[in-house]
Amino acid sequence: MGEPAPKATELVYVPEPSFQPALFAFGLAGVMAGIIVWWPYGVIGAVVALAAALSMVRAATSHAERLPSRQKTTTAVLPPR
C-alpha cells in the first residue's frame, strides 16, 4: 500500500459551531420586514442583528487570543527571487 503520510507540520484551528450567524441573518430579515411591513419589526431585527454581530466579534477575538502566536515550521524557507 505504500508508506503512511507524514504528520502535519502546521495546525489548522476551526471555530466551534455557533448560532450567531443564524441570529444575525434573522435580525437582518427582521430589518427587511420592517421596511416593508411594520417599522417595529425593523427595530427588533436591528437589535437582534447588532447583538449577534457584537457576539460574533467578541467570540472571534476570544478565540484568536487563545491561539498560539507562532508555529514551529519544519520546511525550508524559500529565498526571494
Secondary structure as UniProt FT lines:
FT   HELIX           20..36
FT   HELIX           39..66
//
